[in-house]
Amino acid sequence: MYALRREGRDDMNSAEWPELPWNAWSKTADTLHMWTQIVGKTRLALTPLQNHWWNVPLYVTARGLGTSAIACGDDALDIEFDFVEHELRMRLSSGKNESLTLRSKSVADFYREYRHCLAALGVSVKIWPMPVEVQNPIRFDLDTQHSTYDRDYANRFWRVLVRAEKVFRAWAPRFMGKVSPVHFFWGSFDLAVTRFSGRTAPSREGADSIQREAYSHEVISAGFWPGNGGYGAAAFYCYAAPVPEGLADKQILPEAAKWDKTLGEYVFLYDDVRLQPSPEEALLEFIENAYSAAADAAKWDRMLLDRN
């Protein structure tokens, strides 16, 4: 089991993993999902394609979620959701900056204010105004349905991402093969880190161009999503693509972690994690055990890939 550094105290307790009940913050999450898609689509439009769409995610920052630096002509642009002071900040390396307040407002209003800020910075970008990976999408400029922003729950969500990223970063280096950054995919609205076997994957039946690029090679991915997409509860997950034969029959620890037949992946509910005596160690145990089960079932060359 991997060691997580302690800084003179036992910081692994449920108080630092805040409650995140989906029924209490789902409206804020749905609104924030659309806002992050608007910002994410800006990064997508301004960056060249990188393998598995690694040019499009957002990243956990010390204040929220950000794009990292994006080349913008002779300048560089970064955009950050600040969930401490609740602002969206847009900054150019030349010194110009704009911001807008994060508060309850419609997606349409956010989109209009956002485009105004980009124009004030002199940034010209064309993005497709339709959300992706959601049921019944509404164009950003016409969406007055999603308009809730609860500061407390937005901050809680970010704090969970900070804690989760710490664990994902502790897990990722123990692998000698190709491994992704820890990144936030705004399409599916989840934080993830992915390991690769190095082997190409068979074509996925019915896959679109996005899925073909994302799953061109065998992967085992671990992540966190807050309960959107109809699941209804925040959870950590670990899956293999393609799913190896027999994986569903393998039991893993901790005991609270289960194989979800509908999703076809291992799930460890966030509420079960946060109530563990050591949430970080329990989460790390879950990820490593799920990975081991999947890697063995898929016959990955673990002598070559794992760092012992």
C-alpha positions as CSV (number, residue, x, y, z in Angstrom):
1,M,0.0,0.0,0.0
2,Y,1.3,3.4,-0.9
3,A,2.2,5.9,1.8
4,L,0.5,9.2,2.0
5,R,2.6,11.9,3.7
6,R,1.2,13.2,7.0
7,E,2.1,16.7,8.1
8,G,2.4,16.3,11.8
9,R,-1.2,15.3,12.3
10,D,-3.9,12.8,11.2
11,D,-5.5,14.9,8.5
12,M,-7.6,12.0,7.1
13,N,-11.0,12.5,8.7
14,S,-14.5,13.1,7.5
15,A,-14.5,16.7,8.5
16,E,-12.1,17.5,5.6
17,W,-14.2,15.5,3.2
18,P,-17.4,17.6,3.3
19,E,-20.9,16.2,2.8
20,L,-22.0,16.5,-0.9
21,P,-25.6,15.1,-1.1
22,W,-26.7,15.2,-4.7
23,N,-30.3,16.2,-3.9
24,A,-29.0,19.3,-2.1
25,W,-26.7,20.6,-4.8
26,S,-27.8,19.0,-8.1
27,K,-29.1,22.3,-9.5
28,T,-25.8,24.0,-8.8
29,A,-23.9,21.1,-10.3
30,D,-26.0,21.2,-13.4
31,T,-25.5,24.9,-13.9
32,L,-21.8,24.6,-13.1
33,H,-21.6,21.7,-15.6
34,M,-22.7,24.0,-18.4
35,W,-20.4,26.8,-17.3
36,T,-17.4,24.5,-17.3
37,Q,-18.4,23.3,-20.8
38,I,-18.3,26.9,-22.0
39,V,-14.8,27.4,-20.7
40,G,-13.7,24.0,-21.7
41,K,-14.9,24.5,-25.3
42,T,-12.8,27.6,-25.4
43,R,-9.7,25.6,-24.6
44,L,-10.8,23.0,-27.2
45,A,-11.1,25.6,-29.9
46,L,-7.7,27.2,-29.1
47,T,-5.5,24.1,-28.8
48,P,-4.4,21.3,-31.2
49,L,-5.7,17.8,-30.7
50,Q,-3.6,15.8,-28.2
51,N,-4.0,12.0,-27.7
52,H,-7.2,11.0,-26.0
53,W,-8.4,14.6,-25.9
54,W,-5.8,15.6,-23.3
55,N,-5.9,19.1,-24.8
56,V,-9.4,19.8,-23.5
57,P,-9.7,19.1,-19.7
58,L,-9.6,21.5,-16.8
59,Y,-7.3,21.1,-13.9
60,V,-7.7,21.4,-10.1
61,T,-6.0,24.6,-8.8
62,A,-5.4,26.1,-5.4
63,R,-8.6,28.1,-5.9
64,G,-10.8,26.0,-8.1
65,L,-10.6,24.7,-11.7
66,G,-8.5,26.2,-14.5
67,T,-7.5,25.7,-18.1
68,S,-3.7,26.1,-17.6
69,A,-2.0,28.4,-20.1
70,I,-3.4,28.4,-23.6
71,A,-1.5,29.9,-26.6
72,C,-3.4,32.8,-28.0
73,G,-1.6,34.4,-30.9
74,D,1.6,35.9,-29.4
75,D,-0.1,35.9,-26.0
76,A,-1.1,33.3,-23.5
77,L,-4.5,33.0,-21.9
78,D,-5.7,31.2,-18.8
79,I,-9.2,30.9,-17.3
80,E,-9.9,29.9,-13.8
81,F,-13.0,29.2,-11.7
82,D,-12.2,30.6,-8.3
83,F,-14.5,28.7,-5.8
84,V,-13.0,30.7,-2.8
85,E,-13.9,34.2,-3.9
86,H,-16.4,32.9,-6.5
87,E,-15.2,34.6,-9.6
88,L,-14.3,33.5,-13.1
89,R,-10.9,35.0,-13.9
90,M,-9.5,35.4,-17.4
91,R,-5.9,36.5,-17.7
92,L,-3.5,37.2,-20.5
93,S,0.3,37.0,-20.1
94,S,0.5,40.5,-21.5
95,G,-1.2,41.8,-18.3
96,K,-4.8,42.3,-19.3
97,N,-7.5,40.6,-17.3
98,E,-11.2,40.3,-16.9
99,S,-13.5,38.6,-14.4
100,L,-17.1,37.9,-13.8
101,T,-18.9,37.0,-10.5
102,L,-20.1,33.5,-9.9
103,R,-23.6,33.8,-8.6
104,S,-27.0,32.5,-9.4
105,K,-27.6,33.4,-13.1
106,S,-28.8,31.6,-16.2
107,V,-26.3,29.8,-18.5
108,A,-27.5,32.3,-21.2
109,D,-26.5,35.3,-19.0
110,F,-23.2,33.6,-18.0
111,Y,-22.4,32.9,-21.7
112,R,-23.2,36.5,-22.7
113,E,-21.0,38.0,-19.9
114,Y,-18.2,35.5,-20.7
115,R,-18.2,36.4,-24.4
116,H,-18.1,40.1,-23.4
117,C,-15.0,39.5,-21.2
118,L,-13.2,37.6,-24.0
119,A,-14.0,40.4,-26.4
120,A,-12.6,42.9,-23.9
121,L,-9.4,40.9,-23.8
122,G,-9.2,40.8,-27.6
123,V,-9.6,37.1,-27.7
124,S,-11.6,35.8,-30.7
125,V,-12.8,32.3,-30.5
126,K,-15.6,30.3,-32.2
127,I,-17.2,27.6,-30.0
128,W,-20.1,25.3,-30.8
129,P,-22.8,26.5,-28.4
130,M,-24.4,23.1,-27.8
131,P,-23.6,21.2,-24.6
132,V,-22.2,17.6,-25.0
133,E,-22.6,14.4,-23.1
134,V,-25.9,15.5,-21.5
135,Q,-29.5,14.5,-22.1
136,N,-31.8,17.1,-23.7
137,P,-29.1,19.7,-24.3
138,I,-30.0,23.4,-24.5
139,R,-27.9,25.9,-26.5
140,F,-25.8,28.0,-24.1
141,D,-27.3,31.3,-25.4
142,L,-30.8,30.0,-24.9
143,D,-30.5,28.2,-21.6
144,T,-32.5,30.0,-18.9
145,Q,-33.3,26.7,-17.2
146,H,-30.0,26.2,-15.4
147,S,-29.5,29.2,-13.2
148,T,-28.6,28.1,-9.6
149,Y,-25.2,28.7,-8.0
150,D,-24.8,27.9,-4.3
151,R,-21.5,29.2,-3.1
152,D,-21.2,26.7,-0.2
153,Y,-21.8,23.7,-2.4
154,A,-19.5,24.9,-5.2
155,N,-16.8,25.3,-2.6
156,R,-17.5,21.8,-1.1
157,F,-17.3,20.3,-4.6
158,W,-13.9,21.9,-5.2
159,R,-12.6,20.8,-1.8
160,V,-13.5,17.2,-2.6
161,L,-11.6,17.5,-5.9
162,V,-8.6,18.8,-4.0
163,R,-8.6,15.8,-1.7
164,A,-9.3,13.3,-4.5
165,E,-6.5,14.7,-6.7
166,K,-4.1,14.2,-3.8
167,V,-4.9,10.5,-3.7
168,F,-4.9,10.2,-7.5
169,R,-1.4,11.8,-7.6
170,A,-0.2,9.4,-5.0
171,W,-1.4,6.5,-7.1
172,A,-0.3,7.6,-10.6
173,P,3.5,7.5,-10.2
174,R,3.6,3.8,-9.2
175,F,3.3,2.9,-12.8
176,M,6.0,2.7,-15.4
177,G,3.8,2.8,-18.4
178,K,1.9,5.7,-20.0
179,V,-0.4,7.5,-17.5
180,S,-2.5,10.6,-18.0
181,P,-2.4,13.7,-15.9
182,V,-5.1,14.1,-13.3
183,H,-7.7,16.1,-15.1
184,F,-11.3,17.2,-15.0
185,F,-13.4,16.4,-18.1
186,W,-16.1,19.0,-18.4
187,G,-18.1,16.8,-20.8
188,S,-18.8,14.1,-18.3
189,F,-18.1,16.4,-15.3
190,D,-15.7,14.1,-13.5
191,L,-12.1,14.0,-12.3
192,A,-10.0,11.1,-13.7
193,V,-6.6,9.6,-14.0
194,T,-5.8,6.8,-16.5
195,R,-3.2,4.1,-17.0
196,F,-2.5,2.5,-20.4
197,S,-1.3,-1.1,-21.1
198,G,0.4,0.1,-24.3
199,R,-1.7,-2.2,-26.5
200,T,-4.3,-0.9,-29.0
201,A,-7.9,-1.6,-28.2
202,P,-10.4,-3.2,-30.5
203,S,-12.9,-0.8,-32.1
204,R,-15.9,0.0,-29.9
205,E,-19.2,-0.8,-31.6
206,G,-21.2,2.3,-32.3
207,A,-18.4,4.6,-31.0
208,D,-18.3,8.2,-32.3
209,S,-15.1,10.1,-33.1
210,I,-14.7,11.3,-29.5
211,Q,-15.0,7.8,-28.1
212,R,-12.7,6.3,-30.8
213,E,-10.0,8.8,-29.8
214,A,-10.5,8.4,-26.1
215,Y,-10.4,4.6,-26.1
216,S,-8.0,3.9,-28.9
217,H,-5.8,1.9,-26.5
218,E,-6.5,-0.3,-23.5
219,V,-7.0,1.7,-20.3
220,I,-7.8,1.4,-16.6
221,S,-9.2,4.6,-15.3
222,A,-10.0,5.8,-11.8
223,G,-12.0,8.9,-11.0
224,F,-14.7,10.8,-9.1
225,W,-18.0,12.1,-10.3
226,P,-20.5,14.0,-8.1
227,G,-23.7,12.1,-9.0
228,N,-24.8,13.6,-12.3
229,G,-26.0,11.6,-15.3
230,G,-28.8,10.1,-13.4
231,Y,-26.6,8.2,-10.9
232,G,-27.8,10.4,-8.0
233,A,-24.9,10.0,-5.6
234,A,-21.3,11.2,-5.5
235,A,-18.9,8.2,-6.1
236,F,-15.4,7.1,-6.9
237,Y,-15.1,4.6,-9.7
238,C,-12.6,2.4,-11.5
239,Y,-13.1,0.8,-14.8
240,A,-11.3,-1.0,-17.6
241,A,-11.9,-0.5,-21.3
242,P,-12.4,-2.8,-22.9
243,V,-13.9,-4.7,-19.9
244,P,-11.9,-8.0,-19.5
245,E,-13.8,-11.3,-19.2
246,G,-14.4,-12.3,-15.6
247,L,-13.8,-8.9,-14.0
248,A,-17.3,-8.6,-12.7
249,D,-16.8,-11.7,-10.6
250,K,-13.7,-10.4,-8.8
251,Q,-14.4,-9.0,-5.3
252,I,-12.1,-6.2,-4.0
253,L,-11.4,-4.3,-0.8
254,P,-12.6,-2.2,1.0
255,E,-15.8,-4.2,1.5
256,A,-18.0,-1.2,0.9
257,A,-16.7,-1.0,-2.7
258,K,-18.9,-2.9,-5.2
259,W,-19.1,-3.9,-8.8
260,D,-21.9,-2.0,-10.5
261,K,-23.5,-4.2,-13.1
262,T,-25.3,-1.3,-14.9
263,L,-22.1,0.8,-15.2
264,G,-19.8,-2.1,-15.7
265,E,-17.2,-0.8,-13.2
266,Y,-16.2,-0.7,-9.6
267,V,-17.9,2.0,-7.5
268,F,-17.0,3.3,-4.0
269,L,-19.7,5.7,-2.8
270,Y,-18.4,9.0,-1.6
271,D,-20.4,8.8,1.6
272,D,-18.8,5.5,2.4
273,V,-15.3,6.9,1.7
274,R,-15.7,10.0,3.8
275,L,-16.8,8.1,6.8
276,Q,-13.8,5.8,6.8
277,P,-11.3,6.2,9.7
278,S,-8.8,7.2,7.0
279,P,-10.7,8.3,3.8
280,E,-7.5,8.8,1.8
281,E,-6.0,5.4,2.6
282,A,-9.4,3.7,2.0
283,L,-9.7,5.4,-1.4
284,L,-6.1,4.5,-2.4
285,E,-6.8,0.9,-1.3
286,F,-9.9,0.9,-3.5
287,I,-8.1,2.3,-6.6
288,E,-5.1,-0.1,-6.3
289,N,-7.2,-3.2,-5.7
290,A,-9.6,-2.3,-8.6
291,Y,-6.7,-1.7,-10.8
292,S,-5.0,-5.0,-9.8
293,A,-8.2,-6.9,-10.5
294,A,-8.7,-5.3,-13.9
295,A,-5.0,-5.5,-14.9
296,D,-4.8,-9.2,-14.0
297,A,-8.1,-10.0,-15.8
298,A,-6.9,-8.2,-18.9
299,K,-3.5,-9.9,-18.7
300,W,-1.5,-6.7,-18.6
301,D,2.3,-7.2,-18.3
302,R,2.5,-6.0,-14.7
303,M,6.2,-7.0,-14.3
304,L,6.9,-4.4,-17.0
305,L,4.4,-1.8,-16.2
306,D,4.2,-1.6,-12.3
307,R,6.8,0.2,-10.3
308,N,7.8,-2.2,-7.5
